[in-house]
Amino acid sequence: MGHSMGGLLAQILGARGLARGLVLLTPASPSGINALKYSVIKSFWSVLTKWGFWRKPNQLSFEAAVYAALHLLPEEDQKALYDRFVYESGRAAAEIGFWLFDFKGGSKVDQSKVTCPVLVVAGAEDRITPASVVRKVANKYKAVSTFKEFENHAHWVVGEPGWEEIAEFVSDWLKQVAD
């Protein structure tokens, strides 16, 4: 199970045969999927405009984080959650966002090697990994994937109001594929 960049890591592990099932929650897309939508660029603008961002850890500003991922949370929860954010790898961000220029293929996933069941969850109001992009991730594994888009949810599906609905759906899906 992985959320966001963790969802991409889960895909990589699945392609290595290290999973019996994958749950991808608003996952970052692997190479080959164009994820550069307006909302994604706006989400990362404060990072992308710093020369050499790919060589050092980065952190979104509070305003960018709220726009990109936390906009459905109450204001007091936005600040509390943001205060727990850590820096993320500029290199990993570049490998994901600019996969076309990454000749080592850091975000490459061979979909033919993902043979386990895959649940792909999108939030209809997600700005940093839009539902249209997440749907493309599900289509990459269409032989083994289930796609579910949740209305009134964005990127932070693990903690937004109503997260219980998503947790219940995931739990039910896991029970079905375990049988």
C-alpha positions as CSV (number, residue, x, y, z in Angstrom):
1,M,0.0,0.0,0.0
2,G,1.3,3.4,-0.9
3,H,0.1,7.0,-1.0
4,S,1.4,9.5,-3.5
5,M,5.1,8.9,-4.1
6,G,4.7,5.8,-1.9
7,G,2.1,4.6,-4.5
8,L,4.9,4.8,-7.2
9,L,7.2,2.8,-4.9
10,A,4.5,0.2,-4.5
11,Q,4.2,-0.1,-8.3
12,I,7.9,-0.6,-8.5
13,L,7.8,-3.3,-5.8
14,G,4.9,-5.0,-7.6
15,A,6.8,-5.2,-10.8
16,R,9.6,-6.9,-8.9
17,G,7.2,-9.6,-7.8
18,L,7.3,-8.4,-4.1
19,A,3.5,-8.0,-3.6
20,R,0.4,-10.2,-3.5
21,G,-1.7,-7.1,-4.1
22,L,-1.3,-3.4,-4.4
23,V,-3.3,-0.5,-3.0
24,L,-2.4,2.8,-4.7
25,L,-3.8,5.8,-3.0
26,T,-3.6,8.9,-5.3
27,P,-0.4,7.5,-6.6
28,A,2.4,9.3,-8.4
29,S,2.6,8.1,-12.0
30,P,5.4,6.1,-13.4
31,S,7.3,7.1,-16.5
32,G,5.3,7.1,-19.7
33,I,2.3,8.8,-18.2
34,N,2.1,12.6,-18.8
35,A,1.1,14.1,-15.5
36,L,2.0,17.7,-16.2
37,K,-1.4,19.3,-15.9
38,Y,-1.9,22.9,-15.0
39,S,-2.8,22.1,-11.4
40,V,0.3,19.9,-11.0
41,I,2.6,22.6,-12.3
42,K,0.9,25.2,-10.1
43,S,1.4,22.8,-7.1
44,F,5.1,22.5,-7.7
45,W,5.8,26.0,-9.1
46,S,7.7,27.1,-6.0
47,V,10.0,24.2,-6.3
48,L,10.3,24.1,-10.1
49,T,11.4,27.8,-10.3
50,K,14.5,27.1,-8.1
51,W,17.5,26.2,-10.3
52,G,19.0,22.9,-9.3
53,F,15.9,21.7,-7.5
54,W,16.7,18.2,-8.7
55,R,19.9,18.2,-6.8
56,K,18.6,18.9,-3.3
57,P,15.7,18.2,-0.9
58,N,12.7,20.5,-1.3
59,Q,9.6,21.3,0.6
60,L,6.4,22.9,-0.7
61,S,5.5,26.2,0.9
62,F,2.4,26.1,3.2
63,E,0.4,27.9,0.5
64,A,1.4,25.5,-2.2
65,A,0.8,22.5,0.1
66,V,-2.7,23.7,0.8
67,Y,-3.5,24.3,-2.8
68,A,-2.0,21.0,-3.9
69,A,-3.1,18.6,-1.3
70,L,-4.7,19.9,1.8
71,H,-7.5,22.2,0.5
72,L,-10.3,19.9,1.8
73,L,-9.0,19.9,5.4
74,P,-10.2,22.4,8.0
75,E,-7.7,25.3,8.4
76,E,-6.4,24.2,11.8
77,D,-5.7,20.7,10.4
78,Q,-3.9,22.1,7.4
79,K,-1.4,23.9,9.6
80,A,-1.0,21.0,12.0
81,L,-0.4,18.5,9.1
82,Y,1.9,20.9,7.3
83,D,4.1,21.3,10.4
84,R,4.8,17.5,10.2
85,F,5.9,17.7,6.5
86,V,9.5,16.7,5.8
87,Y,11.7,17.6,2.8
88,E,11.4,15.4,-0.2
89,S,14.0,14.4,-2.7
90,G,14.4,16.8,-5.6
91,R,15.9,14.0,-7.6
92,A,12.9,11.7,-7.1
93,A,10.6,14.6,-8.0
94,A,12.6,15.2,-11.2
95,E,12.6,11.5,-12.1
96,I,8.8,11.4,-11.7
97,G,7.8,14.7,-13.3
98,F,10.5,14.8,-16.0
99,W,10.8,11.1,-16.7
100,L,11.4,11.8,-20.4
101,F,14.8,13.2,-19.5
102,D,15.7,10.5,-16.9
103,F,17.8,8.1,-19.0
104,K,18.3,5.8,-16.0
105,G,14.5,5.2,-15.7
106,G,14.1,5.9,-12.0
107,S,10.3,5.9,-12.2
108,K,10.0,3.2,-14.8
109,V,7.6,0.3,-14.1
110,D,7.2,-2.7,-16.4
111,Q,3.5,-3.2,-16.3
112,S,3.7,-6.7,-17.7
113,K,5.4,-7.8,-14.5
114,V,2.6,-6.5,-12.3
115,T,0.4,-9.6,-12.1
116,C,-1.2,-9.2,-8.7
117,P,-4.5,-7.4,-8.1
118,V,-4.2,-3.6,-8.0
119,L,-6.6,-1.1,-6.5
120,V,-6.1,2.4,-7.7
121,V,-7.8,5.2,-5.7
122,A,-8.3,8.8,-7.0
123,G,-9.8,11.9,-5.4
124,A,-12.0,13.8,-7.8
125,E,-10.7,17.1,-6.4
126,D,-7.0,16.1,-6.3
127,R,-4.8,18.8,-7.8
128,I,-1.3,17.3,-7.3
129,T,-2.2,13.9,-8.8
130,P,-5.4,14.6,-10.7
131,A,-8.0,11.9,-11.1
132,S,-7.4,11.9,-14.9
133,V,-3.7,11.0,-14.3
134,V,-4.6,8.4,-11.7
135,R,-7.0,6.8,-14.2
136,K,-4.1,6.4,-16.6
137,V,-2.1,4.6,-13.8
138,A,-5.1,2.2,-13.4
139,N,-5.2,1.7,-17.2
140,K,-1.5,0.8,-17.2
141,Y,-2.5,-2.3,-15.2
142,K,-5.9,-2.8,-16.7
143,A,-5.7,-6.6,-16.8
144,V,-5.4,-6.7,-13.0
145,S,-6.6,-3.3,-11.8
146,T,-9.7,-1.8,-10.1
147,F,-10.1,1.9,-10.3
148,K,-12.2,3.9,-7.9
149,E,-12.6,7.7,-7.9
150,F,-14.0,9.3,-4.8
151,E,-16.1,12.5,-5.1
152,N,-15.5,15.2,-2.5
153,H,-11.9,13.9,-1.9
154,A,-8.6,15.3,-3.0
155,H,-5.0,14.2,-2.5
156,W,-4.9,13.6,1.3
157,V,-7.4,10.7,1.1
158,V,-5.9,9.2,4.2
159,G,-7.0,12.0,6.5
160,E,-9.6,14.2,4.8
161,P,-13.1,14.4,6.2
162,G,-14.9,11.2,5.2
163,W,-11.6,9.1,4.9
164,E,-13.5,6.3,6.6
165,E,-15.5,5.7,3.4
166,I,-12.2,5.1,1.5
167,A,-10.8,2.9,4.3
168,E,-13.9,0.8,4.2
169,F,-13.8,0.5,0.4
170,V,-10.1,-0.6,0.6
171,S,-10.8,-3.1,3.3
172,D,-13.7,-4.6,1.4
173,W,-11.5,-4.8,-1.8
174,L,-8.7,-6.5,0.2
175,K,-11.1,-9.1,1.6
176,Q,-12.4,-9.8,-2.0
177,V,-9.0,-10.4,-3.5
178,A,-7.8,-12.4,-0.5
179,D,-10.5,-15.0,-1.1
